């Protein structure tokens, strides 16, 4: 399922990944390069399987581990209210 950040979440690309600002809570979140890749794939309309495949290809990790990591990231972003 594609990912979309909440309207009150601002993003900024950095040399180290992506920074998210939750304007409601005034909290910053930092996504490392692997999480940034996953978010880019999902925001471009890809699903979790696409994101896991991209992660496995780009960072040479096992597909099962990549799938687990993608699921955990998406769950955390949604649980925190940053994304829907």
Beta strands, then each sheet from edge to edge (+ up, - down):
strand 1: 9-14
strand 2: 17-22
strand 3: 27-31
sheet 1: 1+ 2- 3+
end
